[in-house]
């Protein structure tokens, strides 16, 4: 997916506390350490590998109202509210998930080739010469079996692997039965599949011959994965129970050292005279035979595989993705792929990792989208948007009205070494007016050094009051004159003489937003100097010298807010909030954000 | 300073504006208009094909009751169908007859340019990128983002709050909790701001208003 410019990513403070002071979180989780580093003039580098894990668009961030901090997916704890199948949207109780695994046990299957949803169709021919009246008759109402699964996207069908069903419901148990029978003798499937087309017959015979090769080969017993798993599982269970018989305090069901049984065991081991005179327990051994779940790799089957690759060719082998999606590990060929039961999805509630406050909690019903609790960062920290001052993009980046030809996106392409003005708008979602201080390193980090100047780094943003306040009061601070001048100057911005951006002055101001001008002089790409080539060619050349996306101009910006608010009575943010007068509280917040402006042309 | 959209360059009167505020491009290809419902403040851009003529044929049952509504496409409020889209009700052979099924598109849905929609239903607050194909009987639930150039296979159900992409479409992520929240840029204040007040999946009323 191509990146849409401009974008703003917010850096969660958790990245700094975990990168420079790994112990800070563990030792004093209540203290907000990140701001200390900022005072040491460590600027945020959006290109550092670590930054990847802290930069999020604002709609993915939550805000802990106790800690007064942004919370990103890394510093939240998730709890599953409910499980559901994304296809049939049925909720699956968690007990079923625990016993049957996280797959849909109804009739939802994904194509093993292309992962799209399979649909169930009947093999029976539709009745001839149907008129609507005929269609109403009983015979036509429910097409009879046998049924098969088919993929509407890649035209794969379960007949290709010789699977069809007698009933169109309860596919899971039918499929399980077929697969169980399939592992040793294919006869059952062929019996089941008697009324099928001639080409299918040939297919099956082909497969049967493969199966007969399997049967005749002097292989050790190879069970299917499930038998192997149950064998191994039982074997390990037996081993563990033997062990716990030997030592009543040892591993019974939980392995964690924090459990009381483990602690008593440790106390016994190291305590004075607590040592039991029992024999040392037998060491746990590994499975040694098939009944214990051992699987022996078979050189003969390797040779057979090679022969099969020769015959079926590249198309007949399964790709890595297809093999990874299968639940069995010994799949190598396309005709061994089985339909996949759809993986379940979850609804999750999220908690703050530090104070355990619930940050978001959806309603537990699958069908609703409402949230009981939702503490959005959007409603608590100002929104930063950026756009070019002169060149208006032809259309909104995420709401294109007309199809754009590739490469026509000149609005986000920056000319190197030409100072360009950008409008930075800060929108305040809070009900108190805020005082904003912006800071940015004068040259951007990375190997393409661009100069960035914030013309007005300190300003106020009005409170998010009632919308009608602004509409009713005529004394808004909006510089409409400037606006009209802008429009008269034309979209190309050729004659912007009268409205030069002044340093230290706010560009435009509204009810709860303020715009300022940022001057950016993009650095030149190292390779493009001396080359007189077309933009695309130069970018291709530069790509060799530069890392991927090194030509993207990203401006790290440090945002600090100060505001006074009603004392909430919570002491969670005591580090930042100090009590002023009765009822009023001064609060301070700071975070890094990254503004993606565009690509620098070569 | 609202963003001059592409529409502004066009002379006035490119749209037919209905009483409920729907803006339909004059030259949009709309067939079977009686079978199409627009919920109000919905925008249909140029070169959009709305195939309202493809509706279920009225069948009279033996007891004489007419069991059909000739309704084919209904689009909710504040939805935007960008240029070059084809919206065609899904069809399949049912009881031996090729039957078209009505299609429902919810509120605040954005459909990017040159997409082909044959879904059974698209719920509200859905953002569909450009050049997408939604094959017959796919269902898109609320708060879904479909990335550009995605092909949603037939019969696929896209659950709420997911991001899908790819050919065929797979669920590749979740939209954040803040999907559709404007974050303080409220409707009336946003009209004159430097930044637009509409966001993906949010209330598209302002976007519709800005289209002239």
Interface residues (C-beta under 8 A of the other chain):
Chain A: X1 X56 X57 X58 X59 X60 X61 X62 X84 X86 X87 X88 X89 X114 X115 X116 X117 X119 X126 X127 X130 X132 X133 X134 X135 X136 X140 X141 X151 X152 X153 X154 X345 X350 X360 X369 X371 X374 X376 X377 X378 X379 X382 X383 X385 X387 X392 X393 X394 X395 X396 X398 X399 X400 X401 X402 X403 X404 X423 X425 X427 X428 X429 X430 X464 X467 X468 X470 X471 X478 X483 X486 X487 X491 X507 X508 X510 X511 X512 X513 X515
Chain B: X1 X3 X4 X5 X6 X7 X45 X46 X59 X61 X62 X80 X82 X83 X84 X93 X94 X95 X96 X97 X110 X112 X113 X114 X127 X130 X131 X135 X141 X142 X143 X147 X148 X151 X153 X154 X155 X156 X157 X158 X159 X160 X161 X162 X165 X168 X169 X170 X171 X175 X176 X177 X178 X179 X181 X182 X183 X184 X185 X186 X187 X188 X189 X192 X193 X194 X195 X196 X198 X199 X200 X207 X211
